[in-house]
Amino acid sequence: MKKLFILLVAFMGVAMQGVAQQRPQYSQYMLNNYLLNPAITGIEDYADIRVSNRRQWVGLDGAPVTYYLTAHTPLNKGAASNKFHKELAHHGVGIAFHTDKTGPLRRTGLTGSYAYHLPLTRTINVAAGAAVGLIRNSLNAGELAFTNPNDPLVGGGNLNNNQLDLNLGLWLYSKNFSLGVSGAQLLEGTGSFRSPEESRAAFGLQRHYFVTGAYRLQPTETIDIIPSVMVKLADPSPVSIDASVRAIYDNRFWVGAAYRHEDAVVGMVGVYISPLLDVSYSYDATISNLNKVSAGTHEIVVGFKLLNNHRIICPEWIW
């Protein structure tokens, strides 16, 4: 019964062209804002590579499972000569891949990004970025159950649809705060490529808009407290709000908690192991009606810092 329920929900989401939000949910978005905003591209002094696995609503058959790989690096970035001089303007390039499977529906995306970072003052910088690529939607009709034997989807097989993806973003940042605004899937369905057979199922893109902000407090020399917030809009879906706070000790270890409105309470923990490697984990305790059939959500993120000539352990700009 649970499997039939989730398959039905997934198919209805396809047929109604995204009544629910289409972009994957990430509890640890604050560690990799590049997922939401291409203006982040190349913000650090090294090549930032991150891989993640998220298993949502464990215990519910057909629930979302998401994987991603992101990589971005600065180009021609020169460090300031000392702390009293502002950073230098530079470029950044990156690539992102994700795949998200919910029941019979799989959504896979691949984008390339570019950003330009410009210092406004000695301490404040601004970046603008764009990411373009493709989103592929696949529906395995063989996993669906039909009450009408004449339904055009009867017969199984995969229905595939490729669509152009465009994301734009702005990012205002300093050592102690950040403020970002971005839009994803901005082309909606205007860049769709489908065959007559694939038109049997509707694969529409839904525009998403994100506003994020964070501030770093330093009550002691070894402890940083970082509250952050994300507001997500994807009409006609309701507004989604994430609020979180993290405490970092000695730029090495951190713990955090978050609240997603009417959805989940999140616990997080992470460690910056070395100038090369960091690892973090989060658990979402579901507070919506799904908590009756779900054992929560697990997400793990592994980060690598390549070309890290300054041997930075804790990121300087994205905490």
C-alpha positions in Angstrom: 0.0 0.0 0.0 2.8 2.4 0.8 4.5 1.7 -2.5 1.3 2.3 -4.4 0.8 5.5 -2.6 4.2 7.0 -3.3 4.1 5.9 -7.0 0.8 7.6 -7.4 2.1 10.8 -5.8 5.2 10.8 -8.0 3.2 10.3 -11.2 0.7 13.0 -10.3 3.6 15.4 -9.8 4.7 14.7 -13.4 1.3 14.9 -14.9 0.5 18.2 -13.2 3.8 19.7 -14.4 5.4 20.4 -11.0 2.7 21.4 -8.6 5.2 20.5 -5.9 8.7 21.9 -5.8 10.9 20.0 -8.3 14.4 20.9 -7.1 16.0 18.4 -4.6 15.9 19.4 -0.9 19.3 19.8 0.8 19.6 20.1 4.5 23.3 21.1 4.3 22.8 23.7 1.6 24.8 26.2 3.7 28.0 24.2 3.2 27.6 24.2 -0.6 25.5 27.2 -1.6 26.9 26.6 -5.1 23.9 24.2 -5.4 21.5 27.1 -5.2 23.5 30.1 -6.6 26.0 30.0 -9.5 27.6 33.3 -8.3 29.5 31.1 -5.7 31.6 29.7 -8.5 35.3 30.0 -7.7 34.8 31.9 -4.4 37.5 30.2 -2.5 41.3 30.0 -3.1 41.1 26.3 -4.2 39.2 23.9 -6.3 36.1 22.9 -4.2 34.7 19.4 -4.9 31.8 18.0 -3.1 29.8 14.7 -3.3 26.7 13.9 -1.4 24.0 11.2 -0.9 20.6 12.1 0.5 18.0 9.5 1.4 14.7 11.1 2.2 11.8 9.7 4.3 13.6 6.4 5.0 11.0 3.5 5.3 8.7 4.9 2.6 9.0 2.8 -0.6 9.8 5.0 -3.6 10.9 8.0 -1.5 13.4 10.4 -3.0 17.1 9.4 -3.2 19.5 12.2 -4.4 23.1 12.2 -5.4 25.2 15.1 -6.5 28.7 16.0 -7.5 29.9 19.7 -7.7 33.3 21.1 -8.6 34.3 24.8 -9.0 37.5 26.7 -9.0 38.8 30.3 -9.3 40.7 31.6 -12.3 43.4 34.3 -12.1 42.7 34.9 -8.4 45.4 36.8 -6.6 45.3 37.0 -2.8 45.4 40.4 -1.1 48.9 41.4 -0.1 47.7 41.8 3.6 44.6 41.9 5.6 44.3 45.7 5.1 44.0 45.4 1.3 40.9 44.2 -0.5 40.7 41.0 -2.5 41.4 41.2 -6.3 38.7 40.7 -9.0 38.7 37.2 -10.4 36.7 34.7 -12.5 35.4 31.2 -11.6 34.2 28.2 -13.5 32.4 25.1 -12.3 30.3 22.0 -13.1 27.4 20.3 -11.2 25.7 17.0 -11.7 22.8 15.6 -9.7 20.3 12.8 -10.0 17.1 12.5 -8.0 14.8 9.4 -8.1 11.3 9.4 -6.7 9.3 6.2 -7.5 9.2 5.8 -11.2 10.5 9.3 -11.9 14.2 10.2 -12.3 15.4 13.7 -12.8 19.1 14.2 -13.8 20.8 17.6 -14.3 24.2 18.6 -15.6 25.2 22.3 -15.7 28.4 24.4 -16.3 28.8 27.7 -14.5 30.7 30.9 -14.7 31.0 33.8 -12.1 32.8 37.1 -11.8 33.9 38.3 -8.4 34.4 42.0 -7.8 35.6 43.8 -4.6 33.4 46.7 -3.6 35.4 47.8 -0.6 38.4 46.4 1.4 36.1 43.9 3.1 33.0 43.5 0.9 32.8 41.7 -2.4 30.0 41.0 -4.9 29.7 38.2 -7.5 27.4 37.5 -10.4 27.1 34.1 -12.0 25.2 32.0 -14.5 24.8 28.2 -15.0 23.5 26.5 -18.2 22.9 22.9 -18.9 20.3 20.2 -19.4 17.7 18.5 -17.3 16.6 15.0 -18.3 13.3 13.6 -17.0 12.7 9.9 -17.2 9.4 8.1 -16.3 9.4 4.3 -16.0 5.8 3.5 -16.9 6.5 -0.1 -16.0 6.5 0.8 -12.3 3.0 2.4 -12.5 -0.3 0.6 -11.9 -3.3 1.6 -14.1 -7.0 1.1 -13.6 -7.8 2.1 -17.2 -6.3 -0.5 -19.6 -6.6 2.1 -22.4 -4.4 4.6 -20.7 -1.8 5.7 -23.3 1.0 5.1 -20.8 0.2 1.3 -20.5 2.9 -0.8 -22.1 5.8 0.1 -19.9 9.1 1.4 -21.1 10.8 4.7 -20.3 9.5 8.1 -21.4 12.3 10.7 -21.6 12.4 14.4 -22.0 15.4 16.8 -22.2 15.1 20.5 -21.3 17.5 23.4 -21.3 18.3 24.7 -17.8 19.3 28.3 -17.0 20.3 29.6 -13.5 21.3 33.1 -12.5 22.6 34.5 -9.2 24.1 37.4 -7.2 26.2 37.0 -4.1 27.2 39.8 -1.7 29.8 38.7 0.8 32.5 39.5 3.3 34.4 37.5 5.9 31.5 37.8 8.3 28.3 37.8 6.3 26.7 36.7 3.0 23.5 37.5 1.1 22.5 35.8 -2.0 19.6 35.8 -4.5 19.2 33.4 -7.4 16.8 31.8 -9.8 16.8 28.3 -11.2 15.0 26.6 -14.1 14.3 30.0 -15.5 13.5 28.8 -19.0 10.6 26.7 -17.7 9.5 24.6 -20.7 10.7 26.8 -23.5 13.8 24.7 -24.1 12.2 21.3 -24.2 13.1 18.5 -26.6 10.7 15.6 -26.8 9.4 13.1 -29.4 5.7 12.6 -30.1 5.7 9.5 -28.0 7.2 11.4 -25.1 4.4 14.0 -25.2 2.2 11.5 -23.6 3.6 12.6 -20.3 3.9 16.2 -19.3 7.4 17.2 -18.0 7.2 20.9 -17.2 9.9 22.9 -15.4 9.0 25.1 -12.5 10.9 28.3 -11.8 12.6 28.4 -8.4 13.9 31.5 -6.6 16.2 31.4 -3.5 17.1 34.1 -1.0 19.9 33.1 1.4 21.7 34.9 4.2 24.2 34.1 6.9 26.2 36.0 9.5 29.3 34.9 11.5 29.5 35.8 15.2 32.8 35.3 17.1 32.1 35.2 20.8 35.5 33.8 21.6 38.8 33.3 19.6 38.0 29.6 19.1 34.2 29.6 18.6 32.2 30.9 15.7 28.4 31.0 15.7 26.7 31.1 12.3 23.0 31.6 12.0 21.6 31.3 8.4 18.3 31.3 6.6 17.0 30.2 3.2 13.7 31.3 1.6 12.6 29.3 -1.4 9.8 30.3 -3.7 8.4 28.1 -6.5 4.9 29.1 -7.5 2.3 27.6 -7.1 4.0 25.7 -4.2 4.0 27.4 -0.8 7.0 29.4 0.4 9.6 27.2 2.1 11.8 28.6 4.9 14.9 27.0 6.4 16.5 28.5 9.5 19.7 27.1 11.0 22.5 27.8 13.4 25.9 26.2 13.5 28.8 26.4 16.0 32.3 25.9 14.8 35.1 25.1 17.3 38.7 26.0 16.4 37.9 25.9 12.6 37.8 22.1 12.9 34.6 20.7 14.4 31.0 21.9 14.1 27.5 21.0 15.2 24.3 22.6 14.1 20.5 22.5 14.1 17.9 23.6 11.6 14.1 24.0 11.3 12.3 23.6 8.0 8.8 25.1 8.3 6.1 22.4 8.7 8.5 19.8 7.4 11.5 18.8 9.6 13.8 19.5 12.5 17.4 18.8 11.5 20.6 17.9 13.5 24.0 18.3 11.8 27.6 17.6 12.6 30.8 17.9 10.7 34.6 17.9 10.8 37.3 19.6 8.7 39.8 16.8 8.8 42.7 18.3 6.8 43.4 20.8 4.1 42.2 18.2 1.7 39.2 16.6 3.3 36.0 17.4 5.3 32.9 15.3 6.1 29.5 16.2 7.5 26.2 14.4 8.3 22.7 15.5 8.9 19.5 13.8 10.1 16.0 15.2 9.4 13.3 14.3 11.9 10.1 14.6 10.0 7.4 16.7 11.7 4.8 16.6 8.9 2.1 13.9 8.5 4.8 11.7 6.8 6.3 11.0 10.2 3.8 8.2 10.5 5.5 6.2 7.8 8.9 7.8 7.6 12.0 7.1 9.8 13.5 10.5 8.8 16.1 11.6 6.3 19.9 11.0 6.1 22.3 13.2 4.2 26.1 12.9 4.0 28.5 15.4 2.3 32.2 14.8 1.6 34.3 17.7 0.5 37.7 17.9 -1.2 40.0 20.9 -1.5 42.3 20.5 -4.4 45.1 22.9 -5.5 44.9 24.2 -1.9 48.3 25.9 -1.9 47.6 27.9 1.3 46.5 24.7 3.1 43.2 26.2 4.2 41.3 23.9 6.5 38.1 25.8 7.2 36.6 27.6 4.1 37.2 31.4 4.4 34.0 32.6 2.5 31.5 29.7 2.7 31.2 28.3 6.2 
